[in-house]
Amino acid sequence: MRAAIMGMLGRLRYDHSILFVLAIGIGTLAGYGAIGFRLLINAWGYLAFGASEEQLIAGIIRLPWWHMLLAPVAGGIVVALLLKWFLPDGRPQGVSEVVESVALRDGRMDFRAALANAVSNATALGFGSSVGREGPVVHLAAAIASFFSQRLHLSPAVMRTLVGCGVASGVAASFNAPIAGVIFALEVVVGHYALHAFAPIVVAGVAGTIVSRIHLGNFPAFTVPPLEIASLWEFPAFGLLGVLSAVGAILFMQSIFWATDLRRHISSLPDWAFPPVGGVCVGIVAIWLPEVIGVGYEGTDSALKGSYGFGLLIALFLGKIALTALCTAARFGTGVFSPALFTGAMLGGAFGVVTASMFPDFTSGPGVYAVVGMGAFASSVLGAPMSTILIVFELTGDYEVTMAVMVAAALSSMITHFAYAPSFFLRQLERRGLNLESGKASHLLKSTGTKAVMRTIFSTVPKSASIFEVRRHLVAQGGGKLMVVDENGALAGIISFADLPEEAFDPDLNHLVRAAEIMRANPAVIYASDTLESGLRMLERTGEHDLPVLSDTSSRLVIGILNHEDVLKAYNRALLDSQGKD
């Protein structure tokens, strides 16, 4: 019976109808995963502060200072134990690990580690860590999809699509924003919009949203009051806010990496001690700026309603950047989605206060600028302008405000992309030695050595070889290049039919002309230690069809031939594979 079922699944594994059924199932499970993650955060929140995630600020300000200080430290200890015992490399995981998994491992993820990661991050958030909940939800949802895909022995292309389904459902359930969830999965994780992936991911996003609305109600992540743009003359101001958001986003991302580098240089503390240190930072900041701890949705809501003054907005902007950097570096949770929304709302609100004071008759309220800043800032950090624009539209339902976000997000994303990095996640991977900015195919060129693609069948002749021997070898190998080596076996030059002079075909000169006299000396070469990217660049620069591959710069022994067509075939295979085409 089991064999019959597996056989049926094998026959249907490439059928689009079964893919839709799987997408619904994965979307539903990922939606419940997102709900379970939120419930776990609330459970820890009640234990630590006597308040849920949504009412954290109201609950924490009633507590004595020592409670605010010690509760996050206790949470840091629990997180440290979880990281030490259950996570392979001792660090929390998020969106960047999902991007890496899809690009390099066809979506294969360790489900047990993902569960431990979800518990660890929910614990950190429940105890006030200033990180985001969406990154861990994305990781958990992707792991759920990966788990079932591996159990069903699905093809790599289908597995990657289903991981995208999980991501779409997780984001949609978190924000009650199905369109944004779908576009985020395609834009950030899957990396393309091909129809065979787009359709099931849409279905999964809708399934996750339905699950969320059944259990949590049809409420958006933020309560945005009715907004109105006072004048079309404000659009230059929105563009300027986009520029400032790019600068702020770069500061936000770089602060995290500065703090991470600082932690690596502190050798006096063991790894398990850093989450409690992060808890100390959270506790100290909570005493003075409780708005910045936790996910921060309460503070974001207040900024969108224009409830904060300029001084507090700036303090919250800087405080959130600093605390998120410290918590992330201390491995006291991970996730930058919520902090980016919070920080962008504070920056936009502060900009709106200044603009309103300068041009009171032509400026909308600070709430409009907070929404625009939130979208522009988050689009730069996430590298997902389409997703953040759609999140704003699904929150506000206002075309004019969405147009303002489009202007600011476009400028912000463009500046951040060219001046710093395409996204926080890709910069994280780049710091680990993985350059996935241009996708899996480009990474293959950057990470694969020439030895993986080179041809190992070639012919060599000594410098003293006669023209007769040279002709015989060229004819035997069907043209191409003949390697001329010296007495030590090092490459001295190359000969092709095009290099042979007219006299080379004179039988009277068969044993008079030597290879050393007609070879092309000092040819372009590539080394075994070079990457395919270097090889392809050399091939295109020289116009050669193939290049000798040498062992190293000292011995210069010929070990193979790098063919232009072979490199392009390898790149094309990776390109098709990354787009889900087997």
C-alpha positions in Angstrom: 0.0 0.0 0.0 2.8 2.4 1.0 4.6 1.6 -2.3 1.5 2.3 -4.3 1.0 5.7 -2.6 4.7 6.7 -3.1 4.4 5.6 -6.7 1.3 7.8 -7.2 3.1 10.7 -5.6 6.1 10.1 -7.9 3.8 10.2 -11.0 2.1 13.4 -9.8 5.1 15.1 -8.5 5.4 17.4 -11.5 1.6 17.8 -11.9 0.5 21.4 -11.4 -2.8 20.2 -9.8 -1.0 18.4 -7.0 1.2 21.4 -6.6 -1.8 23.5 -5.9 -3.1 21.1 -3.3 0.3 21.1 -1.6 0.4 24.9 -1.7 -2.9 25.0 0.1 -1.6 22.6 2.7 1.7 24.3 3.2 0.0 27.7 3.3 -2.4 26.5 6.0 0.4 24.9 8.1 2.6 27.9 7.8 -0.3 30.2 8.8 -0.8 28.1 12.0 3.0 28.2 12.5 2.8 32.0 12.5 -0.1 32.0 14.9 1.7 29.6 17.2 4.8 31.8 17.2 2.8 34.8 18.3 1.1 32.8 21.0 4.5 31.7 22.3 5.7 35.3 22.4 2.6 36.3 24.3 3.1 33.4 26.8 6.7 34.6 27.6 5.5 38.2 27.7 2.9 37.4 30.3 5.5 35.5 32.3 8.1 38.2 32.1 6.1 41.4 32.2 2.5 40.4 32.8 1.5 41.8 29.4 1.0 40.5 25.8 3.0 41.6 22.8 0.4 44.1 21.8 0.2 45.8 25.2 3.9 45.5 26.2 4.5 49.2 26.8 1.3 49.6 28.9 2.3 46.6 31.0 6.0 47.4 31.5 5.6 51.0 32.6 3.7 49.8 35.7 6.6 47.6 36.8 9.4 48.6 39.2 12.8 49.4 37.7 14.4 46.2 39.0 11.8 44.1 37.3 12.3 45.8 34.0 16.0 45.3 34.3 16.1 41.6 35.5 13.3 40.1 33.4 15.2 40.5 30.0 18.4 39.1 31.7 16.4 35.9 32.7 15.2 35.7 29.1 18.7 36.0 27.8 19.8 33.1 30.0 17.0 30.9 28.6 17.9 31.9 25.0 21.6 31.1 25.6 20.7 27.6 26.8 18.5 27.1 23.7 21.2 28.3 21.4 23.8 26.1 23.0 21.9 22.9 23.1 19.6 22.9 20.1 21.1 25.2 17.3 24.0 23.8 15.3 26.1 26.9 15.1 24.8 28.6 18.2 23.1 31.6 16.5 19.5 32.5 15.7 18.4 32.2 12.1 16.2 34.2 9.9 15.5 35.3 6.3 19.1 35.2 5.1 19.3 31.5 5.9 16.1 30.9 3.9 17.6 32.8 0.9 20.8 30.8 1.2 18.8 27.5 1.5 16.8 28.2 -1.7 19.7 29.5 -3.7 22.3 26.8 -2.7 20.5 23.8 -1.3 17.2 23.7 -3.2 15.3 24.7 -0.1 16.5 21.9 2.1 16.4 23.0 5.8 16.8 21.3 9.2 13.3 21.1 10.7 14.4 20.4 14.3 16.9 23.3 14.2 14.1 25.5 12.8 11.8 24.6 15.7 14.5 25.4 18.2 15.2 28.6 16.4 11.5 29.6 16.6 11.3 28.9 20.3 14.6 30.8 20.9 13.4 33.9 19.0 9.9 33.8 20.5 11.6 33.7 23.9 13.8 36.6 23.1 10.8 38.7 21.8 8.7 37.7 24.8 11.4 39.0 27.2 11.6 42.3 25.3 14.4 41.8 22.8 14.4 44.6 20.2 14.2 42.5 17.1 11.5 41.5 14.6 9.1 38.6 14.7 8.7 38.3 10.9 12.2 37.0 10.2 11.8 34.0 12.5 8.3 33.4 11.2 9.6 33.3 7.6 12.3 30.8 8.7 9.8 28.6 10.5 7.3 28.7 7.6 10.0 27.9 5.1 11.2 25.0 7.3 7.7 23.6 7.4 7.5 23.6 3.7 11.0 22.1 3.4 10.2 19.3 5.8 7.1 18.0 3.9 8.8 18.5 0.5 11.7 16.3 1.6 9.4 13.7 3.1 7.5 13.5 -0.2 10.8 13.4 -2.2 9.7 16.2 -4.4 11.9 17.6 -7.1 14.3 20.5 -6.3 12.2 22.9 -8.4 8.9 22.0 -6.6 10.7 22.1 -3.3 11.9 25.7 -3.9 8.4 26.7 -5.0 6.8 25.2 -1.8 9.4 27.0 0.4 8.2 30.2 -1.3 4.7 29.2 -0.5 5.6 28.9 3.2 7.2 32.3 3.2 4.3 34.0 1.5 1.9 32.4 4.0 4.0 33.4 7.0 4.3 37.0 6.0 0.7 37.2 5.0 -0.4 35.8 8.3 1.8 38.2 10.2 0.6 41.4 8.6 -2.8 40.2 7.4 -1.6 41.3 4.0 -1.8 38.5 1.4 -0.5 40.5 -1.6 2.5 41.8 0.3 3.3 38.2 1.5 3.2 36.8 -2.0 5.4 39.6 -3.5 7.9 39.3 -0.6 8.3 35.6 -1.2 8.8 36.1 -4.9 11.0 39.2 -4.6 13.3 38.2 -1.7 13.3 34.4 -1.5 12.3 32.8 -4.8 14.0 35.5 -6.9 11.7 35.3 -9.9 8.0 35.7 -11.0 7.6 32.7 -13.3 4.0 31.6 -13.5 4.7 28.1 -12.4 5.9 29.5 -9.0 3.7 32.6 -8.9 0.3 30.7 -9.0 0.9 28.3 -6.0 2.6 31.0 -4.0 -0.6 33.2 -4.4 -2.7 30.3 -3.2 -0.5 29.7 -0.2 -0.5 33.4 0.7 -4.3 33.4 0.6 -4.5 30.3 2.7 -2.2 31.8 5.4 -4.3 34.9 5.5 -7.5 33.0 5.9 -6.1 31.0 8.8 -4.9 34.3 10.4 -8.3 35.9 10.0 -10.2 32.9 11.4 -8.2 32.9 14.6 -7.0 36.5 15.0 -9.7 38.4 13.2 -9.5 40.7 10.2 -7.3 43.3 11.7 -4.3 44.9 10.1 -0.9 44.9 11.8 -1.2 48.7 12.5 -4.2 50.9 13.1 -3.8 53.7 10.6 -6.1 56.7 10.9 -7.6 58.3 7.8 -4.7 60.0 6.0 -4.8 62.7 3.3 -2.0 64.4 1.3 -2.6 68.2 1.6 -0.9 69.2 -1.6 0.8 67.6 -4.6 3.7 70.1 -3.9 4.6 67.7 -1.0 6.0 65.1 -3.4 9.5 66.7 -3.5 9.4 66.5 0.3 8.5 62.8 0.0 11.5 62.4 -2.3 13.8 64.1 0.2 12.4 61.8 2.9 13.3 58.8 0.6 16.9 60.1 0.5 17.0 60.5 4.3 15.5 57.0 4.7 18.3 55.6 2.6 20.9 57.2 4.9 19.0 56.0 8.0 18.7 52.5 6.6 22.5 52.3 5.9 23.1 53.5 9.5 20.7 50.9 10.8 22.3 48.0 8.9 25.9 49.0 9.5 25.2 49.5 13.2 24.2 45.8 13.4 27.4 44.8 11.6 29.6 47.1 13.8 28.1 45.6 16.9 28.5 42.0 15.5 32.2 42.7 14.7 32.6 44.1 18.2 31.2 41.0 19.8 33.6 38.8 17.8 36.5 40.8 19.2 35.4 40.3 22.8 37.2 37.0 23.5 36.9 37.2 27.2 33.3 36.1 27.2 32.0 32.7 26.0 29.3 32.6 23.4 26.6 31.6 25.9 27.2 34.8 27.9 26.2 37.2 25.1 22.3 36.7 25.2 22.2 37.6 28.9 24.3 40.7 28.1 21.8 41.6 25.5 19.1 41.2 28.1 21.0 43.7 30.3 21.0 46.2 27.5 17.2 45.7 27.0 16.5 46.1 30.7 18.5 49.4 30.9 16.9 50.9 27.8 13.4 49.7 29.0 13.7 51.9 32.1 14.1 55.1 30.0 12.6 54.3 26.6 10.2 51.4 27.0 8.8 52.1 23.5 11.8 50.6 21.8 11.8 47.1 23.4 10.0 44.1 21.9 8.5 44.1 18.4 7.6 47.8 18.7 4.2 47.8 17.1 2.7 49.9 19.8 5.3 52.6 19.2 4.9 52.4 15.5 1.1 52.8 15.9 1.6 55.9 18.0 3.9 57.4 15.4 1.5 56.7 12.6 -1.2 58.5 14.6 1.1 61.5 15.1 1.2 61.1 18.9 4.9 61.8 19.5 6.8 65.0 19.5 10.0 65.7 17.6 12.4 65.1 20.5 10.8 61.7 21.4 10.7 60.7 17.8 14.5 61.3 17.4 15.2 59.5 20.7 13.2 56.5 19.6 14.8 56.5 16.2 18.3 56.4 17.6 17.4 54.1 20.6 15.8 51.5 18.3 18.8 51.4 16.0 21.2 51.0 19.0 19.2 48.4 20.8 18.4 46.3 17.7 22.1 46.3 16.9 23.0 45.2 20.4 20.4 42.5 20.6 21.3 41.1 17.2 25.0 41.1 17.9 24.4 39.4 21.3 22.3 36.7 19.5 19.3 37.7 21.7 16.9 37.1 18.8 17.1 38.1 15.2 14.8 39.8 12.6 14.9 43.3 11.2 11.5 43.7 9.6 9.7 45.1 12.6 12.6 47.3 13.7 12.9 48.7 10.2 9.2 49.6 10.2 9.5 51.2 13.6 12.6 53.2 12.9 11.3 54.3 9.5 8.1 55.5 11.1 10.0 57.5 13.7 12.3 59.1 11.1 9.3 59.9 8.9 7.3 61.4 11.8 10.2 63.6 12.8 10.6 64.8 9.2 6.9 65.5 9.1 7.1 67.6 12.3 9.9 69.7 10.8 8.1 70.1 7.5 4.8 71.1 9.1 6.6 73.8 11.2 8.2 75.2 8.0 5.2 75.0 5.6 2.1 74.7 7.8 -0.4 75.4 5.0 1.0 73.0 2.5 2.0 70.0 4.6 0.1 66.9 5.7 0.3 65.8 9.3 3.2 63.8 10.7 1.2 60.6 10.4 1.5 60.7 6.6 5.2 61.2 6.7 5.5 58.4 9.3 3.8 56.0 6.8 6.0 57.2 3.9 9.1 56.9 6.1 8.1 53.5 7.3 7.7 52.2 3.7 10.9 53.8 2.4 13.1 52.7 5.3 11.9 49.2 5.3 12.2 48.8 1.5 15.9 49.8 1.8 16.6 47.4 4.6 14.7 44.4 3.2 15.6 45.1 -0.4 11.9 44.6 -1.2 10.4 47.9 -2.4 7.4 46.2 -4.0 6.5 44.3 -0.8 6.7 47.3 1.4 4.7 49.5 -1.0 2.0 46.8 -1.0 2.1 46.5 2.8 1.4 50.2 3.0 -1.4 50.0 0.5 -3.0 47.1 2.3 -2.8 49.0 5.6 -4.1 52.3 4.4 -6.1 51.6 1.2 -5.2 55.1 0.1 -3.8 55.5 -3.4 -2.4 59.0 -2.8 -0.4 57.9 0.2 0.8 54.8 -1.6 2.0 57.0 -4.5 4.0 59.0 -2.0 5.5 55.7 -0.6 6.3 54.6 -4.1 8.4 57.8 -4.7 10.2 57.6 -1.4 10.8 53.8 -1.6 12.1 54.0 -5.1 14.7 56.6 -4.3 15.6 55.0 -1.0 16.1 51.5 -2.4 18.1 52.8 -5.4 20.5 54.8 -3.2 20.9 52.0 -0.7 21.5 49.4 -3.4 24.3 51.3 -5.2 25.8 53.0 -2.1 25.7 50.1 0.3 24.0 46.8 -0.4 20.9 45.4 -2.2 19.5 44.3 1.2 20.4 43.5 4.8 20.0 39.8 4.1 22.3 39.8 1.1 24.9 41.8 3.0 24.7 39.2 5.8 25.4 36.4 3.4 28.2 38.4 1.7 29.9 38.7 5.1 29.8 34.9 5.3 31.5 34.6 1.9 28.3 34.0 -0.1 27.6 36.5 -2.9 24.0 35.9 -4.0 23.2 39.4 -5.2 22.8 38.2 -8.8 21.3 34.8 -7.8 22.5 31.3 -7.8 23.9 31.3 -11.3 26.2 34.2 -10.5 27.2 32.6 -7.2 28.2 29.5 -9.1 30.6 31.6 -11.2 32.1 33.3 -8.1 32.4 30.2 -6.0 33.3 27.4 -8.4 36.9 26.8 -9.4 38.0 26.3 -13.0 38.9 22.6 -12.3 35.2 21.8 -11.9 34.5 22.6 -15.6 37.8 22.3 -17.4 38.5 19.6 -20.0 41.3 17.2 -19.0 41.9 15.8 -22.5 44.5 17.8 -24.4 47.8 17.4 -26.3 51.2 18.7 -25.5 54.5 18.8 -27.5 57.9 19.9 -26.5 59.5 23.1 -27.8 61.8 20.9 -29.9 58.9 19.1 -31.7 59.1 19.3 -35.5 56.4 21.0 -37.6 55.4 17.5 -38.8 54.6 16.4 -35.2 52.7 19.7 -34.6 50.5 19.1 -37.7 49.9 15.5 -36.7 48.8 16.4 -33.2 46.5 19.2 -34.4 44.9 17.0 -37.0 44.4 14.2 -34.4 42.7 16.4 -31.9 40.5 18.1 -34.6 42.0 21.5 -34.4 41.9 23.6 -31.2 45.0 24.5 -29.3 48.2 22.5 -28.9 50.2 23.1 -25.7 53.9 23.6 -26.1 55.9 22.8 -23.0 59.5 23.3 -22.0 61.9 20.7 -20.6 60.3 21.0 -17.1 56.8 20.5 -18.4 55.9 24.2 -17.9 53.7 25.9 -20.6 55.9 27.8 -23.1 53.3 28.7 -25.7 50.4 27.4 -27.8 49.9 26.6 -31.4 46.7 26.4 -33.4 46.1 25.9 -37.2 45.7 29.7 -37.4 49.2 30.1 -36.0 50.8 27.9 -38.7 52.6 29.9 -41.4 52.1 28.9 -45.1 55.6 27.3 -45.1 54.5 24.9 -42.4 52.7 22.8 -45.0 55.9 22.4 -47.1 57.0 18.7 -46.8 60.6 19.8 -47.3 60.4 21.7 -44.0 58.9 18.9 -41.9 61.9 18.4 -39.8 63.5 21.8 -40.1 60.9 24.0 -38.4 60.5 23.6 -34.7 57.5 24.2 -32.4 59.4 26.9 -30.5 59.7 28.9 -33.7 56.0 29.1 -34.6 54.3 28.9 -31.2 52.5 31.9 -29.7 54.6 32.7 -26.6 53.1 34.0 -23.3 49.5 33.2 -24.1 46.6 34.2 -21.9 46.1 31.5 -19.2 43.9 30.8 -16.2 45.0 29.0 -13.0 43.5 26.1 -11.1 42.8 28.4 -8.1 40.8 30.9 -10.1 37.0 31.0 -10.2 34.8 30.5 -13.2 34.0 34.2 -13.0 37.7 35.0 -13.5 37.9 32.5 -16.3 34.8 33.8 -18.1 36.1 37.3 -17.8 39.5 36.3 -19.3 37.8 34.4 -22.1 35.7 37.4 -23.0 38.5 39.9 -22.7 40.9 37.9 -24.9 38.3 36.7 -27.4 39.7 33.2 -27.1 37.5 30.1 -27.4 39.5 28.2 -24.7 42.4 28.9 -22.3 45.1 26.6 -20.8 44.5 25.9 -17.1 47.8 25.9 -15.2 48.5 24.3 -11.9 50.1 27.4 -10.3 52.2 30.5 -11.1 55.5 28.8 -10.3 55.5 25.4 -12.0 53.0 26.5 -14.7 52.1 22.8 -15.5 49.2 22.4 -17.9 46.4 20.5 -16.2 43.4 21.2 -18.4 41.6 23.4 -20.9 38.8 25.9 -20.0 36.3 26.1 -22.8 34.0 29.1 -23.2 31.1 27.0 -24.2 31.5 24.8 -21.1 31.5 27.8 -18.8 28.3 29.2 -20.4 26.6 25.8 -20.2 27.4 25.6 -16.5 26.1 29.1 -16.0 22.9 28.4 -18.0 22.2 25.2 -16.1 22.4 27.2 -12.8 20.3 30.0 -14.2 17.5 27.6 -15.3 17.8 25.7 -12.0 17.4 29.0 -10.0 14.2 29.7 -11.9 12.7 26.4 -11.1 13.2 24.8 -14.5 14.6 21.3 -14.3 
